[in-house]
Protein backbone atom coordinates (compact mmCIF):
# COMPACT_ATOMS: atom_id res chain seq x y z
CA UNK A 1 0.00 0.00 0.00
CA UNK A 2 1.33 3.42 -0.92
CA UNK A 3 -0.08 6.18 1.30
CA UNK A 4 -3.66 5.83 2.50
CA UNK A 5 -4.73 3.46 5.27
CA UNK A 6 -5.11 -0.21 5.96
CA UNK A 7 -7.87 -0.39 8.58
CA UNK A 8 -9.25 -3.30 10.62
CA UNK A 9 -7.77 -6.05 8.44
CA UNK A 10 -6.48 -9.55 9.04
CA UNK A 11 -3.40 -10.09 6.90
CA UNK A 12 -2.46 -13.73 7.39
CA UNK A 13 -0.97 -16.77 5.65
CA UNK A 14 0.61 -14.94 2.72
CA UNK A 15 3.88 -15.97 1.16
CA UNK A 16 6.29 -13.95 -0.97
CA UNK A 17 9.41 -15.24 -2.69
CA UNK A 18 10.99 -11.80 -2.37
CA UNK A 19 10.35 -8.83 -0.12
CA UNK A 20 7.24 -8.33 2.05
CA UNK A 21 5.24 -11.40 2.98
CA UNK A 22 2.32 -9.65 4.66
CA UNK A 23 2.19 -6.02 3.56
CA UNK A 24 4.57 -3.46 2.12
CA UNK A 25 3.84 0.11 3.16
CA UNK A 26 5.04 3.52 2.01
CA UNK A 27 3.63 6.44 3.96
CA UNK A 28 0.73 4.18 4.87
CA UNK A 29 -1.14 3.99 8.16
CA UNK A 30 -1.87 0.46 9.40
CA UNK A 31 -4.51 0.61 12.15
CA UNK A 32 -6.31 -1.97 14.19
CA UNK A 33 -5.00 -4.96 12.22
CA UNK A 34 -3.73 -8.48 12.79
CA UNK A 35 -0.64 -9.39 10.74
CA UNK A 36 0.18 -13.05 11.36
CA UNK A 37 1.80 -16.12 9.87
CA UNK A 38 3.18 -14.49 6.72
CA UNK A 39 6.47 -15.57 5.12
CA UNK A 40 8.92 -13.47 3.11
CA UNK A 41 11.88 -14.51 0.99
CA UNK A 42 15.16 -12.70 0.52
CA UNK A 43 15.89 -9.66 -1.63
CA UNK A 44 19.28 -8.92 -3.16
CA UNK A 45 19.91 -6.46 -0.31
CA UNK A 46 18.76 -9.05 2.25
CA UNK A 47 16.12 -6.70 3.69
CA UNK A 48 12.64 -8.13 3.86
CA UNK A 49 9.62 -7.91 6.11
CA UNK A 50 7.79 -11.09 6.94
CA UNK A 51 4.89 -9.15 8.44
CA UNK A 52 5.32 -5.49 7.45
CA UNK A 53 8.02 -3.85 5.36
CA UNK A 54 8.46 -0.13 4.73
CA UNK A 55 7.64 3.20 6.29
CA UNK A 56 4.42 4.44 7.83
CA UNK A 57 2.50 4.43 11.10
CA UNK A 58 1.41 1.17 12.71
CA UNK A 59 -1.23 1.64 15.44
CA UNK A 60 -3.23 -0.84 17.56
CA UNK A 61 -1.88 -3.74 15.52
CA UNK A 62 -0.75 -7.22 16.51
CA UNK A 63 2.18 -8.56 14.46
CA UNK A 64 2.80 -12.19 15.36
CA UNK A 65 4.40 -15.39 14.07
CA UNK A 66 5.70 -14.04 10.76
CA UNK A 67 8.91 -15.39 9.27
CA UNK A 68 11.59 -14.16 6.90
CA UNK A 69 14.80 -15.23 5.25
CA UNK A 70 16.86 -12.07 5.47
CA UNK A 71 15.80 -9.66 8.20
CA UNK A 72 12.83 -7.97 9.76
CA UNK A 73 10.55 -10.96 10.19
CA UNK A 74 8.01 -8.84 12.12
CA UNK A 75 8.58 -5.26 10.94
CA UNK A 76 11.38 -4.00 8.73
CA UNK A 77 11.44 -0.19 8.67
CA UNK A 78 13.42 2.93 9.53
CA UNK A 79 13.11 6.20 11.47
CA UNK A 80 10.04 7.08 9.37
CA UNK A 81 8.30 3.97 10.72
CA UNK A 82 6.18 4.54 13.85
CA UNK A 83 4.85 1.73 16.05
CA UNK A 84 2.22 2.75 18.59
CA UNK A 85 -0.03 0.71 20.91
CA UNK A 86 0.95 -2.54 19.21
CA UNK A 87 2.25 -6.03 20.01
CA UNK A 88 5.15 -7.60 18.08
CA UNK A 89 5.79 -11.19 19.19
CA UNK A 90 7.13 -14.52 17.94
CA UNK A 91 8.49 -13.39 14.58
CA UNK A 92 11.45 -15.44 13.33
CA UNK A 93 14.28 -15.04 10.84
CA UNK A 94 15.65 -18.50 10.06
CA UNK A 95 14.32 -19.68 13.44
CA UNK A 96 15.85 -16.80 15.45
CA UNK A 97 13.76 -14.08 17.11
CA UNK A 98 13.59 -11.05 14.80
CA UNK A 99 10.71 -8.74 15.67
CA UNK A 100 11.80 -5.23 14.68
CA UNK A 101 14.60 -4.51 12.25
CA UNK A 102 15.74 -1.26 10.76
CA UNK A 103 17.33 1.99 11.73
CA UNK A 104 15.56 3.57 14.66
CA UNK A 105 11.91 2.55 14.37
CA UNK A 106 10.03 4.98 16.65
CA UNK A 107 8.06 3.04 19.27
CA UNK A 108 5.60 4.14 21.93
CA UNK A 109 3.34 2.19 24.28
CA UNK A 110 4.00 -1.09 22.51
CA UNK A 111 5.09 -4.57 23.53
CA UNK A 112 8.00 -6.05 21.57
CA UNK A 113 9.39 -9.49 22.39
CA UNK A 114 12.92 -9.10 23.74
CA UNK A 115 12.38 -5.36 24.30
CA UNK A 116 12.95 -2.31 22.14
CA UNK A 117 13.74 1.28 23.10
CA UNK A 118 10.82 3.68 23.15
CA UNK A 119 8.34 5.59 25.25
CA UNK A 120 6.48 3.59 27.91
CA UNK A 121 7.27 0.24 26.31
CA UNK A 122 5.93 -3.02 27.79
CA UNK A 123 8.72 -5.51 28.46
CA UNK A 124 8.05 -8.93 26.94
CA UNK A 125 10.64 -11.54 27.81
CA UNK A 126 10.85 -15.04 29.31
CA UNK A 127 8.92 -13.81 32.37
CA UNK A 128 6.26 -11.80 30.52
CA UNK A 129 4.46 -12.90 27.40
CA UNK A 130 1.41 -11.28 25.80
CA UNK A 131 -0.72 -14.21 27.04
CA UNK A 132 -2.72 -14.91 23.88
CA UNK A 133 -5.81 -17.11 24.13
CA UNK A 134 -4.52 -19.71 21.63
CA UNK A 135 -1.26 -18.78 19.96
CA UNK A 136 -0.19 -20.44 16.73
CA UNK A 137 2.84 -22.64 17.35
CA UNK A 138 4.86 -22.24 14.15
CA UNK A 139 5.92 -19.10 12.30
CA UNK A 140 5.19 -18.83 8.63
CA UNK A 141 2.61 -19.48 5.96
CA UNK A 142 3.16 -23.25 6.18
CA UNK A 143 1.58 -23.18 9.65
CA UNK A 144 -1.60 -25.22 9.50
CA UNK A 145 -2.88 -23.91 12.85
CA UNK A 146 -5.58 -21.60 11.49
CA UNK A 147 -7.47 -21.67 14.79
CA UNK A 148 -5.02 -19.36 16.53
CA UNK A 149 -6.75 -16.82 18.77
CA UNK A 150 -4.66 -13.68 19.25
CA UNK A 151 -6.98 -12.09 21.82
CA UNK A 152 -5.34 -11.35 25.18
CA UNK A 153 -6.17 -13.31 28.30
CA UNK A 154 -7.08 -11.51 31.51
CA UNK A 155 -3.87 -10.74 33.38
CA UNK A 156 -1.81 -9.97 30.26
CA UNK A 157 0.87 -7.32 30.82
CA UNK A 158 -0.33 -5.71 27.56
CA UNK A 159 -3.82 -4.87 28.81
CA UNK A 160 -4.31 -1.17 29.65
CA UNK A 161 -0.72 -0.29 28.73
CA UNK A 162 -1.44 1.64 25.55
CA UNK A 163 -1.94 5.37 25.28
CA UNK A 164 -5.36 6.79 24.45
CA UNK A 165 -3.61 9.84 22.99
CA UNK A 166 -1.75 7.78 20.37
CA UNK A 167 -4.57 7.03 17.99
CA UNK A 168 -7.09 4.74 19.58
CA UNK A 169 -10.05 3.60 17.55
CA UNK A 170 -13.58 3.46 18.93
CA UNK A 171 -13.78 -0.27 18.23
CA UNK A 172 -11.31 -3.15 18.07
CA UNK A 173 -10.97 -5.66 15.23
CA UNK A 174 -13.98 -7.59 16.58
CA UNK A 175 -16.20 -4.48 16.73
CA UNK A 176 -16.01 -4.30 20.53
CA UNK A 177 -15.67 -0.87 22.19
CA UNK A 178 -11.91 -0.32 22.60
CA UNK A 179 -11.83 1.87 25.73
CA UNK A 180 -13.69 0.38 28.68
HUCOR-V739369 format. One record per run of one state. SS is the DSSP state (H for helix, E for strand, - for the rest). FROM is the first residue (numbers start at 1). TO is the last residue. If there is no record, write none. Layout:
((SS,FROM,TO) (SS,FROM,TO))
This chain:
((-,1,1) (E,2,2) (-,3,4) (E,5,7) (-,8,9) (E,10,12) (-,13,14) (E,15,16) (-,17,22) (E,23,31) (-,32,33) (E,34,36) (-,37,38) (E,39,40) (-,41,51) (E,52,59) (-,60,61) (E,62,64) (-,65,66) (E,67,68) (-,69,74) (E,75,77) (-,78,81) (E,82,84) (-,85,86) (E,87,89) (-,90,91) (E,92,93) (-,94,95) (E,96,97) (-,98,99) (E,100,102) (-,103,105) (E,106,108) (-,109,110) (E,111,113) (-,114,118) (E,119,119) (-,120,121) (E,122,124) (-,125,131) (E,132,134) (-,135,148) (E,149,152) (-,153,170) (E,171,171) (-,172,176) (E,177,177) (-,178,180))
